[in-house]
Amino acid sequence: MKLYAYDHCPFCVRARMIFGLKNLPFELVILANDDETTPIGLVGKKSYRF
């Protein structure tokens, strides 16, 4: 599993913590702060509002 994350994102930090606590194998891909093309290409937009 790949986890695309920003260093400054609190939700990304929580996801990384959960993967670690559950001992789930994953590949961490750190995105640059100004990288908009990668998340848009993966899900169609940069952020998701709940």
N, CA, C and O atoms as a Maestro MAE file, in Angstrom:
{
 s_m_m2io_version
 :::
 2.0.0
}

f_m_ct {
 s_m_title
 :::
 protein
 m_atom[200] {
  # First column is atom index #
  i_m_mmod_type
  r_m_x_coord
  r_m_y_coord
  r_m_z_coord
  i_m_residue_number
  s_m_chain_name
  s_m_pdb_residue_name
  s_m_pdb_atom_name
  i_m_atomic_number
  :::
  1 25 0.849 -1.153 0.000 1 A "MET " " N  " 7
  2 3 0.000 0.000 0.000 1 A "MET " " CA " 6
  3 2 0.903 1.226 0.000 1 A "MET " " C  " 6
  4 15 1.939 1.252 0.663 1 A "MET " " O  " 8
  5 25 0.490 2.242 -0.756 2 A "LYS " " N  " 7
  6 3 1.222 3.506 -0.773 2 A "LYS " " CA " 6
  7 2 0.431 4.551 -0.010 2 A "LYS " " C  " 6
  8 15 -0.785 4.671 -0.165 2 A "LYS " " O  " 8
  9 25 1.136 5.300 0.811 3 A "LEU " " N  " 7
  10 3 0.536 6.418 1.526 3 A "LEU " " CA " 6
  11 2 1.215 7.691 1.048 3 A "LEU " " C  " 6
  12 15 2.398 7.913 1.306 3 A "LEU " " O  " 8
  13 25 0.455 8.521 0.350 4 A "TYR " " N  " 7
  14 3 0.947 9.817 -0.103 4 A "TYR " " CA " 6
  15 2 0.645 10.815 1.000 4 A "TYR " " C  " 6
  16 15 -0.507 10.959 1.411 4 A "TYR " " O  " 8
  17 25 1.668 11.506 1.481 5 A "ALA " " N  " 7
  18 3 1.481 12.372 2.642 5 A "ALA " " CA " 6
  19 2 2.302 13.645 2.519 5 A "ALA " " C  " 6
  20 15 3.344 13.689 1.865 5 A "ALA " " O  " 8
  21 25 1.788 14.678 3.175 6 A "TYR " " N  " 7
  22 3 2.534 15.921 3.360 6 A "TYR " " CA " 6
  23 2 3.105 15.894 4.777 6 A "TYR " " C  " 6
  24 15 2.449 15.410 5.699 6 A "TYR " " O  " 8
  25 25 4.322 16.410 4.956 7 A "ASP " " N  " 7
  26 3 4.928 16.455 6.291 7 A "ASP " " CA " 6
  27 2 4.118 17.295 7.264 7 A "ASP " " C  " 6
  28 15 4.058 16.977 8.452 7 A "ASP " " O  " 8
  29 25 3.498 18.353 6.783 8 A "HIS " " N  " 7
  30 3 2.809 19.308 7.648 8 A "HIS " " CA " 6
  31 2 1.340 18.963 7.892 8 A "HIS " " C  " 6
  32 15 0.656 19.687 8.615 8 A "HIS " " O  " 8
  33 25 0.846 17.884 7.312 9 A "CYS " " N  " 7
  34 3 -0.577 17.542 7.390 9 A "CYS " " CA " 6
  35 2 -0.874 16.708 8.643 9 A "CYS " " C  " 6
  36 15 -0.335 15.611 8.785 9 A "CYS " " O  " 8
  37 25 -1.724 17.207 9.554 10 A "PRO " " N  " 7
  38 3 -2.021 16.438 10.769 10 A "PRO " " CA " 6
  39 2 -2.776 15.140 10.477 10 A "PRO " " C  " 6
  40 15 -2.628 14.168 11.218 10 A "PRO " " O  " 8
  41 25 -3.571 15.106 9.427 11 A "PHE " " N  " 7
  42 3 -4.296 13.886 9.077 11 A "PHE " " CA " 6
  43 2 -3.336 12.830 8.528 11 A "PHE " " C  " 6
  44 15 -3.517 11.636 8.764 11 A "PHE " " O  " 8
  45 25 -2.325 13.276 7.802 12 A "CYS " " N  " 7
  46 3 -1.309 12.356 7.293 12 A "CYS " " CA " 6
  47 2 -0.496 11.760 8.439 12 A "CYS " " C  " 6
  48 15 -0.159 10.576 8.417 12 A "CYS " " O  " 8
  49 25 -0.186 12.574 9.427 13 A "VAL " " N  " 7
  50 3 0.550 12.095 10.600 13 A "VAL " " CA " 6
  51 2 -0.272 11.042 11.330 13 A "VAL " " C  " 6
  52 15 0.268 10.021 11.756 13 A "VAL " " O  " 8
  53 25 -1.552 11.275 11.477 14 A "ARG " " N  " 7
  54 3 -2.426 10.294 12.144 14 A "ARG " " CA " 6
  55 2 -2.495 8.992 11.359 14 A "ARG " " C  " 6
  56 15 -2.460 7.909 11.944 14 A "ARG " " O  " 8
  57 25 -2.593 9.094 10.047 15 A "ALA " " N  " 7
  58 3 -2.633 7.883 9.221 15 A "ALA " " CA " 6
  59 2 -1.338 7.095 9.375 15 A "ALA " " C  " 6
  60 15 -1.370 5.870 9.489 15 A "ALA " " O  " 8
  61 25 -0.200 7.782 9.381 16 A "ARG " " N  " 7
  62 3 1.080 7.105 9.570 16 A "ARG " " CA " 6
  63 2 1.154 6.441 10.938 16 A "ARG " " C  " 6
  64 15 1.696 5.342 11.057 16 A "ARG " " O  " 8
  65 25 0.625 7.080 11.963 17 A "MET " " N  " 7
  66 3 0.617 6.496 13.306 17 A "MET " " CA " 6
  67 2 -0.219 5.223 13.344 17 A "MET " " C  " 6
  68 15 0.186 4.232 13.951 17 A "MET " " O  " 8
  69 25 -1.373 5.246 12.703 18 A "ILE " " N  " 7
  70 3 -2.248 4.070 12.696 18 A "ILE " " CA " 6
  71 2 -1.581 2.911 11.972 18 A "ILE " " C  " 6
  72 15 -1.612 1.777 12.448 18 A "ILE " " O  " 8
  73 25 -0.972 3.195 10.812 19 A "PHE " " N  " 7
  74 3 -0.261 2.133 10.095 19 A "PHE " " CA " 6
  75 2 0.835 1.543 10.972 19 A "PHE " " C  " 6
  76 15 1.024 0.327 10.992 19 A "PHE " " O  " 8
  77 25 1.554 2.389 11.694 20 A "GLY " " N  " 7
  78 3 2.620 1.908 12.564 20 A "GLY " " CA " 6
  79 2 2.104 1.099 13.737 20 A "GLY " " C  " 6
  80 15 2.663 0.051 14.062 20 A "GLY " " O  " 8
  81 25 1.045 1.573 14.375 21 A "LEU " " N  " 7
  82 3 0.486 0.859 15.527 21 A "LEU " " CA " 6
  83 2 -0.095 -0.491 15.145 21 A "LEU " " C  " 6
  84 15 -0.038 -1.441 15.926 21 A "LEU " " O  " 8
  85 25 -0.652 -0.576 13.948 22 A "LYS " " N  " 7
  86 3 -1.251 -1.830 13.472 22 A "LYS " " CA " 6
  87 2 -0.246 -2.717 12.748 22 A "LYS " " C  " 6
  88 15 -0.589 -3.799 12.270 22 A "LYS " " O  " 8
  89 25 1.012 -2.242 12.673 23 A "ASN " " N  " 7
  90 3 2.074 -2.975 11.962 23 A "ASN " " CA " 6
  91 2 1.680 -3.323 10.533 23 A "ASN " " C  " 6
  92 15 1.951 -4.424 10.055 23 A "ASN " " O  " 8
  93 25 1.042 -2.377 9.858 24 A "LEU " " N  " 7
  94 3 0.651 -2.567 8.468 24 A "LEU " " CA " 6
  95 2 1.782 -2.098 7.562 24 A "LEU " " C  " 6
  96 15 2.282 -0.984 7.720 24 A "LEU " " O  " 8
  97 25 2.184 -2.933 6.623 25 A "PRO " " N  " 7
  98 3 3.256 -2.508 5.717 25 A "PRO " " CA " 6
  99 2 2.736 -1.464 4.736 25 A "PRO " " C  " 6
  100 15 1.642 -1.599 4.188 25 A "PRO " " O  " 8
  101 25 3.532 -0.425 4.523 26 A "PHE " " N  " 7
  102 3 3.146 0.606 3.564 26 A "PHE " " CA " 6
  103 2 4.389 1.307 3.053 26 A "PHE " " C  " 6
  104 15 5.434 1.327 3.703 26 A "PHE " " O  " 8
  105 25 4.243 1.877 1.877 27 A "GLU " " N  " 7
  106 3 5.307 2.684 1.288 27 A "GLU " " CA " 6
  107 2 4.918 4.139 1.451 27 A "GLU " " C  " 6
  108 15 3.858 4.557 0.984 27 A "GLU " " O  " 8
  109 25 5.755 4.906 2.101 28 A "LEU " " N  " 7
  110 3 5.472 6.313 2.356 28 A "LEU " " CA " 6
  111 2 6.054 7.161 1.233 28 A "LEU " " C  " 6
  112 15 7.246 7.086 0.934 28 A "LEU " " O  " 8
  113 25 5.200 7.963 0.619 29 A "VAL " " N  " 7
  114 3 5.618 8.892 -0.426 29 A "VAL " " CA " 6
  115 2 5.351 10.295 0.098 29 A "VAL " " C  " 6
  116 15 4.196 10.703 0.223 29 A "VAL " " O  " 8
  117 25 6.410 11.032 0.405 30 A "ILE " " N  " 7
  118 3 6.276 12.395 0.918 30 A "ILE " " CA " 6
  119 2 6.119 13.346 -0.264 30 A "ILE " " C  " 6
  120 15 6.945 13.361 -1.177 30 A "ILE " " O  " 8
  121 25 5.055 14.134 -0.235 31 A "LEU " " N  " 7
  122 3 4.791 15.106 -1.287 31 A "LEU " " CA " 6
  123 2 5.370 16.461 -0.901 31 A "LEU " " C  " 6
  124 15 5.380 16.831 0.273 31 A "LEU " " O  " 8
  125 25 5.847 17.188 -1.887 32 A "ALA " " N  " 7
  126 3 6.323 18.551 -1.650 32 A "ALA " " CA " 6
  127 2 5.131 19.438 -1.303 32 A "ALA " " C  " 6
  128 15 4.009 19.181 -1.739 32 A "ALA " " O  " 8
  129 25 5.379 20.467 -0.528 33 A "ASN " " N  " 7
  130 3 4.292 21.349 -0.088 33 A "ASN " " CA " 6
  131 2 3.546 21.993 -1.245 33 A "ASN " " C  " 6
  132 15 2.350 22.262 -1.131 33 A "ASN " " O  " 8
  133 25 4.226 22.244 -2.351 34 A "ASP " " N  " 7
  134 3 3.578 22.896 -3.487 34 A "ASP " " CA " 6
  135 2 3.147 21.916 -4.580 34 A "ASP " " C  " 6
  136 15 2.783 22.342 -5.676 34 A "ASP " " O  " 8
  137 25 3.181 20.621 -4.300 35 A "ASP " " N  " 7
  138 3 2.791 19.609 -5.286 35 A "ASP " " CA " 6
  139 2 1.271 19.485 -5.335 35 A "ASP " " C  " 6
  140 15 0.661 18.919 -4.429 35 A "ASP " " O  " 8
  141 25 0.672 20.009 -6.380 36 A "GLU " " N  " 7
  142 3 -0.775 19.898 -6.553 36 A "GLU " " CA " 6
  143 2 -1.141 18.853 -7.595 36 A "GLU " " C  " 6
  144 15 -2.249 18.319 -7.565 36 A "GLU " " O  " 8
  145 25 -0.234 18.550 -8.515 37 A "THR " " N  " 7
  146 3 -0.578 17.642 -9.607 37 A "THR " " CA " 6
  147 2 -0.732 16.194 -9.147 37 A "THR " " C  " 6
  148 15 -1.579 15.476 -9.679 37 A "THR " " O  " 8
  149 25 0.060 15.747 -8.176 38 A "THR " " N  " 7
  150 3 -0.039 14.352 -7.726 38 A "THR " " CA " 6
  151 2 -1.379 14.053 -7.074 38 A "THR " " C  " 6
  152 15 -2.041 13.110 -7.506 38 A "THR " " O  " 8
  153 25 -1.830 14.802 -6.049 39 A "PRO " " N  " 7
  154 3 -3.125 14.473 -5.450 39 A "PRO " " CA " 6
  155 2 -4.296 14.692 -6.407 39 A "PRO " " C  " 6
  156 15 -5.287 13.964 -6.352 39 A "PRO " " O  " 8
  157 25 -4.188 15.683 -7.276 40 A "ILE " " N  " 7
  158 3 -5.263 15.900 -8.249 40 A "ILE " " CA " 6
  159 2 -5.327 14.726 -9.213 40 A "ILE " " C  " 6
  160 15 -6.416 14.290 -9.586 40 A "ILE " " O  " 8
  161 25 -4.182 14.211 -9.618 41 A "GLY " " N  " 7
  162 3 -4.150 13.054 -10.508 41 A "GLY " " CA " 6
  163 2 -4.668 11.787 -9.853 41 A "GLY " " C  " 6
  164 15 -5.226 10.926 -10.534 41 A "GLY " " O  " 8
  165 25 -4.495 11.657 -8.544 42 A "LEU " " N  " 7
  166 3 -4.932 10.452 -7.837 42 A "LEU " " CA " 6
  167 2 -6.419 10.462 -7.508 42 A "LEU " " C  " 6
  168 15 -7.095 9.448 -7.675 42 A "LEU " " O  " 8
  169 25 -6.938 11.601 -7.041 43 A "VAL " " N  " 7
  170 3 -8.332 11.632 -6.574 43 A "VAL " " CA " 6
  171 2 -9.190 12.702 -7.235 43 A "VAL " " C  " 6
  172 15 -10.382 12.802 -6.942 43 A "VAL " " O  " 8
  173 25 -8.610 13.499 -8.115 44 A "GLY " " N  " 7
  174 3 -9.406 14.484 -8.829 44 A "GLY " " CA " 6
  175 2 -9.398 15.880 -8.233 44 A "GLY " " C  " 6
  176 15 -9.830 16.830 -8.886 44 A "GLY " " O  " 8
  177 25 -8.914 16.024 -6.998 45 A "LYS " " N  " 7
  178 3 -8.772 17.342 -6.382 45 A "LYS " " CA " 6
  179 2 -7.734 17.254 -5.277 45 A "LYS " " C  " 6
  180 15 -7.359 16.159 -4.857 45 A "LYS " " O  " 8
  181 25 -7.268 18.403 -4.804 46 A "LYS " " N  " 7
  182 3 -6.181 18.399 -3.824 46 A "LYS " " CA " 6
  183 2 -6.660 18.083 -2.419 46 A "LYS " " C  " 6
  184 15 -5.948 17.418 -1.667 46 A "LYS " " O  " 8
  185 25 -7.834 18.537 -2.047 47 A "SER " " N  " 7
  186 3 -8.301 18.301 -0.683 47 A "SER " " CA " 6
  187 2 -9.739 17.817 -0.699 47 A "SER " " C  " 6
  188 15 -10.461 17.959 -1.686 47 A "SER " " O  " 8
  189 25 -10.126 17.247 0.418 48 A "TYR " " N  " 7
  190 3 -11.479 16.740 0.570 48 A "TYR " " CA " 6
  191 2 -12.072 17.355 1.823 48 A "TYR " " C  " 6
  192 15 -11.457 17.315 2.889 48 A "TYR " " O  " 8
  193 25 -13.244 17.915 1.703 49 A "ARG " " N  " 7
  194 3 -13.909 18.509 2.870 49 A "ARG " " CA " 6
  195 2 -14.983 17.554 3.379 49 A "ARG " " C  " 6
  196 15 -15.738 16.971 2.602 49 A "ARG " " O  " 8
  197 25 -15.032 17.410 4.683 50 A "PHE " " N  " 7
  198 3 -16.014 16.515 5.291 50 A "PHE " " CA " 6
  199 2 -17.306 17.225 5.540 50 A "PHE " " C  " 6
  200 15 -18.253 16.625 6.049 50 A "PHE " " O  " 8
  :::
 }
 m_bond[199] {
  # First column is bond index #
  i_m_from
  i_m_to
  i_m_order
  :::
  1 1 2 1
  2 2 3 1
  3 3 4 2
  4 3 5 1
  5 5 6 1
  6 6 7 1
  7 7 8 2
  8 7 9 1
  9 9 10 1
  10 10 11 1
  11 11 12 2
  12 11 13 1
  13 13 14 1
  14 14 15 1
  15 15 16 2
  16 15 17 1
  17 17 18 1
  18 18 19 1
  19 19 20 2
  20 19 21 1
  21 21 22 1
  22 22 23 1
  23 23 24 2
  24 23 25 1
  25 25 26 1
  26 26 27 1
  27 27 28 2
  28 27 29 1
  29 29 30 1
  30 30 31 1
  31 31 32 2
  32 31 33 1
  33 33 34 1
  34 34 35 1
  35 35 36 2
  36 35 37 1
  37 37 38 1
  38 38 39 1
  39 39 40 2
  40 39 41 1
  41 41 42 1
  42 42 43 1
  43 43 44 2
  44 43 45 1
  45 45 46 1
  46 46 47 1
  47 47 48 2
  48 47 49 1
  49 49 50 1
  50 50 51 1
  51 51 52 2
  52 51 53 1
  53 53 54 1
  54 54 55 1
  55 55 56 2
  56 55 57 1
  57 57 58 1
  58 58 59 1
  59 59 60 2
  60 59 61 1
  61 61 62 1
  62 62 63 1
  63 63 64 2
  64 63 65 1
  65 65 66 1
  66 66 67 1
  67 67 68 2
  68 67 69 1
  69 69 70 1
  70 70 71 1
  71 71 72 2
  72 71 73 1
  73 73 74 1
  74 74 75 1
  75 75 76 2
  76 75 77 1
  77 77 78 1
  78 78 79 1
  79 79 80 2
  80 79 81 1
  81 81 82 1
  82 82 83 1
  83 83 84 2
  84 83 85 1
  85 85 86 1
  86 86 87 1
  87 87 88 2
  88 87 89 1
  89 89 90 1
  90 90 91 1
  91 91 92 2
  92 91 93 1
  93 93 94 1
  94 94 95 1
  95 95 96 2
  96 95 97 1
  97 97 98 1
  98 98 99 1
  99 99 100 2
  100 99 101 1
  101 101 102 1
  102 102 103 1
  103 103 104 2
  104 103 105 1
  105 105 106 1
  106 106 107 1
  107 107 108 2
  108 107 109 1
  109 109 110 1
  110 110 111 1
  111 111 112 2
  112 111 113 1
  113 113 114 1
  114 114 115 1
  115 115 116 2
  116 115 117 1
  117 117 118 1
  118 118 119 1
  119 119 120 2
  120 119 121 1
  121 121 122 1
  122 122 123 1
  123 123 124 2
  124 123 125 1
  125 125 126 1
  126 126 127 1
  127 127 128 2
  128 127 129 1
  129 129 130 1
  130 130 131 1
  131 131 132 2
  132 131 133 1
  133 133 134 1
  134 134 135 1
  135 135 136 2
  136 135 137 1
  137 137 138 1
  138 138 139 1
  139 139 140 2
  140 139 141 1
  141 141 142 1
  142 142 143 1
  143 143 144 2
  144 143 145 1
  145 145 146 1
  146 146 147 1
  147 147 148 2
  148 147 149 1
  149 149 150 1
  150 150 151 1
  151 151 152 2
  152 151 153 1
  153 153 154 1
  154 154 155 1
  155 155 156 2
  156 155 157 1
  157 157 158 1
  158 158 159 1
  159 159 160 2
  160 159 161 1
  161 161 162 1
  162 162 163 1
  163 163 164 2
  164 163 165 1
  165 165 166 1
  166 166 167 1
  167 167 168 2
  168 167 169 1
  169 169 170 1
  170 170 171 1
  171 171 172 2
  172 171 173 1
  173 173 174 1
  174 174 175 1
  175 175 176 2
  176 175 177 1
  177 177 178 1
  178 178 179 1
  179 179 180 2
  180 179 181 1
  181 181 182 1
  182 182 183 1
  183 183 184 2
  184 183 185 1
  185 185 186 1
  186 186 187 1
  187 187 188 2
  188 187 189 1
  189 189 190 1
  190 190 191 1
  191 191 192 2
  192 191 193 1
  193 193 194 1
  194 194 195 1
  195 195 196 2
  196 195 197 1
  197 197 198 1
  198 198 199 1
  199 199 200 2
  :::
 }
}
